[in-house]
Amino acid sequence: MKVGLIGLGNMGLPMAENMIKAGHELVIYNRTAAKAESLVKKGAKIVETPAQAAQEANLVFTILSNDEALEEVTMSQDGILAGLQKGGIHVSVSTISVDLSEKLTSAHAASGQHFVAATVLGRPDAAAAAALKVIVAGNKEAREHVWPLFEAIGQTIFTVGDEPYLSNVAKLGNNFLLVSMLEAVSEAVVMVEQYGMQAEQFLEVVNSLFASPVYKNYGNLIAKRDFDPAGFKLELGLKDVNLAIDAAKKVSAPLPLGELVKGHYEQGIENGWGHLDWSALLKTVEALKKDN
């Protein structure tokens, strides 16, 4: 299957590699063309605009970091919307706002195109192993057409509805649970360490109770203070917390814990930790201990 792909960051590059491994033909647009060199050697083609990627394949995956980047590559004069033909499909893997998801759904529909949201759960190592969890929502025929691409990047695929924003809501809900876990583990680790217990000892007990790779993997990062390089940056964690809070406000469902974590992430960024892994939330919690 020929597919346009836009965005070769920590997640996009390994996902692109797995699509090629699965036998798909890639047409790539990336602001930094040099990042695509390894893919070109494997048969991918580079184009100069998002519109060209869309026009050549009539199917585009976008893997971008925020609302602004996605809206620009979609709605600009040389964007995806201009390049796709009628019946074309735009699949967004990005964690974005519900509002933008609804806006892009309407814009593509007005042009006779389809917008599918396929948010993913997993860090770059999971992307490299094609072990992501993919949360799909959108037009049934469109999502079934691109299903082989989901199988190329993911280990588990969930369908959550026909409205694309449902994928975004599910991703934001999951990320809210993750940051809540990071907050709780950080607070607990700081407390037990004050009593002289090693974090590794404490987390061994925690993992016997929760038996979750999330607690195990993030607990290990927290115990070792292994925050650099980041699998997912703290500054992006703040972005996702803000998106979750905004989505909750939209339906009058407050997230008081989300507001707490937001404040801690903001403090972490003020302290210069925005480039660290989002599990570096621990550093803000430790700073609170010192302040008190």
C-alpha positions in Angstrom: 0.0 0.0 0.0 1.3 3.5 -0.9 1.1 5.8 2.1 2.3 9.4 2.7 3.9 9.9 6.1 4.5 13.2 7.8 6.6 13.4 11.0 9.8 11.5 11.7 10.3 12.2 15.4 11.0 9.6 18.2 7.8 7.8 17.3 7.4 8.6 13.6 10.7 7.2 12.5 10.3 3.7 14.0 6.7 3.5 12.8 7.8 4.4 9.3 10.5 1.7 9.4 7.9 -0.9 10.4 5.6 0.1 7.6 8.4 -0.4 5.2 9.3 -3.8 6.8 5.6 -4.8 6.2 5.9 -4.1 2.5 4.3 -0.7 2.3 5.6 2.1 0.0 6.3 5.4 1.8 6.1 8.9 0.4 7.6 11.1 3.1 7.5 14.8 4.0 9.5 16.0 7.0 10.7 19.5 7.8 14.2 18.1 8.3 14.7 16.0 5.2 18.0 14.5 6.5 16.0 12.5 9.1 14.5 10.5 6.2 17.9 9.4 4.7 17.8 5.9 6.3 14.3 5.4 5.0 15.2 6.5 1.5 17.9 3.8 1.5 15.0 1.3 2.1 13.0 2.6 -0.8 11.0 5.6 0.6 10.6 8.7 -1.4 10.9 12.3 -0.1 8.7 15.1 -1.3 8.8 18.8 -0.6 5.3 19.6 0.7 2.6 17.8 2.7 0.3 18.3 -0.3 2.6 16.3 -2.5 2.7 13.4 0.0 -1.1 13.4 0.0 -1.5 13.7 -3.7 0.9 10.8 -4.5 -0.7 8.3 -2.1 -4.2 9.7 -1.4 -3.6 8.3 2.1 -1.5 10.2 4.7 -0.4 9.3 8.2 0.6 12.3 10.4 2.7 11.8 13.5 3.2 15.3 15.0 3.8 16.7 18.4 0.9 19.2 18.9 -2.2 20.9 17.5 -0.3 23.7 15.9 1.9 21.4 13.8 -1.0 19.2 12.7 -3.2 22.1 11.8 -0.5 23.7 9.8 0.4 20.7 7.7 -3.3 19.9 7.1 -4.8 23.3 6.5 -2.0 25.4 4.8 -2.0 26.2 1.1 0.4 23.3 0.5 -1.2 21.1 3.1 -2.8 17.7 3.2 -6.3 19.0 2.6 -5.2 20.5 -0.7 -3.4 17.4 -1.8 -5.9 14.6 -1.0 -8.4 13.7 -3.7 -12.0 12.8 -3.0 -12.1 9.6 -1.0 -8.6 10.2 0.4 -7.8 9.4 3.9 -5.9 11.3 6.6 -4.9 9.2 9.6 -3.7 11.2 12.6 -1.6 9.5 15.2 -1.0 12.7 17.2 -2.3 13.4 20.7 -4.4 16.5 20.0 -7.3 18.4 21.3 -10.9 17.3 20.9 -11.7 20.6 19.2 -9.0 20.2 16.5 -10.1 16.6 15.9 -13.6 17.8 15.3 -12.4 20.6 13.1 -10.3 18.3 10.9 -13.1 15.8 10.6 -15.4 18.5 9.3 -12.8 20.0 7.0 -12.0 16.7 5.3 -15.7 15.8 5.1 -16.4 19.0 3.3 -13.8 18.0 0.7 -15.2 14.5 0.3 -12.3 13.0 2.3 -12.0 11.0 5.5 -10.3 11.8 8.8 -9.4 8.9 11.0 -7.8 9.2 14.5 -5.4 6.4 15.5 -3.7 7.5 18.7 -1.1 5.1 20.1 0.0 4.0 23.6 3.6 3.2 24.0 7.1 4.7 24.2 9.7 4.8 21.4 11.0 1.3 22.2 7.4 -0.1 21.7 7.2 1.8 18.4 10.5 0.2 17.3 9.2 -3.3 18.2 5.9 -2.7 16.4 4.3 -3.3 19.8 2.1 -0.2 20.2 -1.5 -0.2 21.3 -3.5 1.6 18.6 -6.8 3.3 19.4 -8.8 3.8 16.2 -11.9 5.9 15.5 -13.4 7.1 12.3 -15.4 6.1 9.3 -15.8 2.3 9.2 -14.7 1.9 5.5 -11.8 4.2 5.9 -10.4 2.6 9.0 -10.8 -0.9 7.5 -9.0 0.2 4.4 -5.9 1.3 6.4 -6.1 -1.6 8.9 -3.0 -3.3 7.5 -1.0 -0.2 8.4 -2.2 -0.4 12.0 -1.1 -4.0 12.0 2.3 -2.9 10.8 2.9 -0.6 13.8 0.8 -2.1 16.6 0.5 -5.2 18.7 -3.1 -4.5 19.8 -5.7 -2.5 18.0 -8.8 -1.1 19.6 -11.8 0.4 17.7 -13.6 2.9 19.9 -16.2 4.4 17.5 -17.0 6.1 14.2 -16.3 9.7 15.4 -12.5 10.4 15.3 -12.5 12.5 18.5 -13.3 9.3 20.5 -9.8 8.1 19.8 -8.4 11.4 21.1 -10.6 11.3 24.2 -9.4 7.7 24.9 -5.8 8.7 24.5 -6.2 11.8 26.8 -7.9 9.6 29.4 -5.1 7.1 29.3 -2.4 9.8 29.6 -4.3 11.3 32.5 -4.1 7.9 34.3 -0.4 7.7 33.4 0.5 11.2 34.9 -1.6 10.4 37.9 0.4 7.3 38.4 3.7 9.2 38.0 2.5 11.7 40.6 1.5 9.0 43.1 4.6 7.0 42.6 6.8 10.1 42.9 5.1 11.1 46.2 5.3 7.6 47.6 9.0 7.2 46.7 9.9 10.5 48.3 8.1 9.5 51.5 9.7 6.1 51.9 13.1 7.4 51.0 12.8 9.9 53.9 12.5 6.9 56.2 15.7 5.3 54.8 14.1 2.7 52.5 15.6 2.3 49.0 13.2 3.1 46.1 14.0 -0.2 44.5 12.9 -2.1 47.6 9.7 -0.2 47.8 8.9 -0.6 44.1 9.5 -4.4 44.3 6.5 -4.5 46.7 4.5 -2.1 44.5 5.0 -4.3 41.4 3.9 -7.4 43.3 0.6 -5.6 44.0 -0.1 -3.9 40.6 1.7 -6.3 38.2 1.7 -3.7 35.5 4.5 -2.9 33.0 3.6 0.8 33.5 4.4 0.7 37.2 7.4 -1.5 36.6 9.0 0.5 33.7 8.3 4.0 35.1 9.1 2.9 38.6 12.5 1.8 37.4 13.1 5.2 35.7 12.0 7.0 38.9 14.1 4.8 41.2 17.2 5.3 39.1 16.5 8.9 38.3 17.0 7.9 34.7 15.3 10.9 33.0 17.7 11.7 30.2 17.4 11.0 27.3 13.6 11.3 27.5 11.3 8.8 26.0 8.5 11.4 26.3 9.5 14.9 27.4 8.1 16.5 30.5 7.1 19.6 28.4 5.0 17.3 26.2 3.5 15.8 29.4 2.3 19.2 30.4 0.8 19.6 26.9 -1.2 16.4 27.3 -2.3 17.3 30.8 -3.7 20.6 29.5 -5.5 18.8 26.7 -7.1 16.4 29.2 -8.2 19.3 31.4 -9.6 21.1 28.4 -11.5 18.0 27.2 -12.9 17.5 30.7 -14.1 21.1 31.0 -15.8 20.7 27.7 -18.2 18.2 29.3 -18.2 19.6 32.8 -16.1 16.7 34.2 -13.5 18.3 36.5 -10.0 16.8 36.9 -8.7 18.2 40.2 -5.8 15.7 40.2 -5.0 16.9 36.7 -4.8 20.5 37.9 -2.3 19.4 40.6 -0.1 17.6 38.2 -0.3 20.5 35.8 1.1 22.8 38.5 3.9 20.3 39.2 4.8 20.1 35.5 4.8 23.8 35.2 7.2 24.1 38.1 9.4 21.5 36.5 9.6 23.5 33.3 10.4 26.7 35.3 13.2 24.7 36.9 14.6 23.8 33.5 13.5 20.2 33.4 11.2 20.4 30.4 13.6 18.3 28.2 13.7 15.5 30.7 11.4 12.4 30.6 8.0 13.2 32.0 8.7 10.8 34.9 11.0 13.5 36.1 7.9 14.8 37.9 9.7 13.2 40.8 12.2 16.1 40.8 9.3 18.6 41.4 7.9 16.4 44.2 11.4 16.3 45.8 11.7 20.1 45.5 8.4 20.4 47.4 9.9 18.3 50.2 12.8 20.7 50.5 10.5 23.8 50.4 8.5 22.4 53.3 
